[in-house]
Amino acid sequence: MHPRLAEIFPPLGLRITRGPLELRGIGDEEMLALLRVVQGGIHAPERMPFLFPWTDASPQDLPFKYLQWWARGMATWSREAWALDLCALWEGEVVGVQGVATSDFLTFRYGETGSWLGSGFQGRGIGTAMRQALCAFLFDHLDFEFITSVSFEDNPGSLRVSEKLGYRDNGIAWSSPRGTRATSRRLLLLPEDFVRGEPITVEGAEPLRRFIGLEQAAD
């Protein structure tokens, strides 16, 4: 990736590391690797863990569906509403995506996390490490006051991650990702409840803070 791109769009220059985990901006190389992971599968066909069912596609069409979903977030980015998606690497191998989406962030100072892992990387604690690292970054470097999550009741893996990290119940919601009603649990994480784990190392936070309006650029 050319350094100039990270100057124009600072999320591309963000790096969060913790032990074998790295979260970083999604450039061309990261996207190509993610598309290979996507094509390898994310969940069983009879399940749908996502509110927006972008994985409902043939194996041939699935990479384009993900690229289209990701591009939609890029196209609508603004200081008022933005989605930060980061490529997750485990021991140097691309394994999935961890992100957060916000609305009117400078007023409310919160966002909702979301993630996916390739099926071959699930059940190893990687998803917990991904969300734990991102939440630490959001609280410590982007001034988040709380973080939310929504998980379907039939997604025990996501609910276990929330429990491990200290989320508390925050009500229920309904949606219909496949045309039938599905119940999900809303969850809330406060800084004082957060189970942090190992410290994170961050590169590229200051340009991102300026980009989203938390700090003014130096004269």
N, C-alpha and C positions, 0 to 999 in steps of 0.2 A: 504494500500500500504506500502511495506517495505521501510524505509528511504533510504536504499542503492540504490534503483531504481532511486530516485530523484538525487542522487549523480552521477549516470552514465548518466542519461538523465534529465538535469535540468528543462526542461519545465514541468515535472511532479510535481515539487516543487513550481511552480509559483501560487500565489494567488493575485488577484486584486479585491478589494471590494469597493463598493460605495452605501451607503444606503442599500436597500433590494437586491441589485445585487452582485453576486460573480462570477468571472471568474476564473477557476482553471484547472490545468493539468488533462488530461484524463487518469486515471488509470482504473483498472478492475471494481471497483464499479461504477465509473462514466460512463464507457462504457455500462455496463448492464442497467443502468438507461436510457441512451440515446437511446439504442435499443428499449426500451419500448416506448419512446416518438416517435421514428421513426415509429414504427408499428401502432401508433395511427393516423398517417397521418401528412403531412406537407403542401400540397397544393392540390387543386382540380385536378382530373385526366386530364382534358382538358388543363391545364396550365403546362408550364415548365419554372420555374424561374432560372434554373441552366444551365450554359454553358455545363457542363458534366451531362447528364441526369441520375444520379445514382438512382433517385426515380422511374424510369420506370421499375417497378417490381411488382410482386404480393405481397399482404400483407404478405404472408408466406416467400417470398424471400427477402423482403426489408431490414430486419435487417442484413442479410449477405451482401447485396449489400453495405450498409453503412459501415459495418466493413471492407469490402474489399477496399472501397474508402479511408477510414482512414488509413488502413495499407499500402496502396500504398505511401501515404505521408511520413509515418514513414520510409519505406524502402529506400526512395530516399533522406533522410535528409542529408545535408552537409553544411559546412560554406558558400559554394558558392551559394546554393539554398536550402531554407528551408521553411517549412510551419508550423506555430504555430497555432494549433487548441486548443481552451479552452472550457471546459464545462461551460455552463451558468446556474446558479441557481438563482431563484427569490424567496425571502422569504424562502430559504432552499430547494426549489423544483427544480429538473432538468427540464429545459425548452428548451434547444437547444445548439447550438455551435456558437461561434464567433471566427474567425481566420484571419490570414494574411499570404500571400504567397510572397516570395521574390525570386529574381534571381540576383546573383552577388552583394549581399547586401553591402559588405564592400566597393565596388566601388561606387554604385549608391545611397545607403542609402534611399531606398523606398520599399514599398510593396503594394500589392492589398488586400483589405479586402474582406471577404466573410462570410456569416452566414446563419443559418436556425433556425426556431422556430417551435415547435410543433403547429399544427393548433389551439389547444385550448388556446394557449397563445398569439396569434396574436391580433393586434388592441388595445393593452393596454399600448403602449409606451415602452415595454420591449426591442424591437429591437433597438430603439433609444438609450436607456441607455447602451445596450451592446456595440454598436459601439463607442459611446461617451467615454466609459471607456477604451476600447482598444486603441483608437486613442490617448487619453491622455497618456497612458502607452508607446506607441510607440514613441511619440514625447519626452517625459520627461525622459524615462529610457533606451530606445534603440537607441537614437540619430537619429531617422528618420528625414529626411529633407522634405519629402512630402509623402502623402498617396493617393493611387488611388482606384477607385471603378468602376465597370462596371455593369449596370443594363439594362435589356431589357425594351423597351419602354412601354410594357404592364405590367410592374411591378411597379405600382404607389407607393406602400408602401415603397419599397427600395429607390425610387427617392425622396420621401418625407423626409426620414431619411437623405439622403445626403444634401438636401436643408436646413434642420434644423441645421445641423452641420457646414455649411459654405462651402461645396464643390462648385467648379465652373466647368462649362462645359469644356470638354477637347476633343471634337470630337465625332465621331460615329464609330461603328464597326459592322461587320456582322458575324454571325455564323449560324450553322444549327444543333442545339441539337437534333432535331427530323427529320432531313433530308430535311427540308425546310428552306429557308432563314429567319432569324430573325434579326431585327435591335436593337442594344443596344447603350446606351449612355455611353461614357467614362467621368469620373468625377475625379477632382483633388482637394485635400485638402492641403493647406499650413498652417504652424503654426500660422501665423498672421490672418488667416481667421477662425480658428477653434473656434466654440462655445463650450466652455468647460463644463459648468454645474458644479455640485458639485465635490469637490476634491476626488481623489481616494487614497486608501491605498494599498501598494504593499508589498508582501513578496516574496523573492526568485529571485529578479532581478539581483543581483550581480553574482551568479553562471551562470545564463543565459547569461549575458554579456560576461563572459569568454568563455562560450561554443560556442558562435557565433563569437568569435574573436574580440570583442570590447575591451577587456582588457586581459592582460596576467595574468595567475595564479601566486599567490604569491610563491616565492621560499621557 
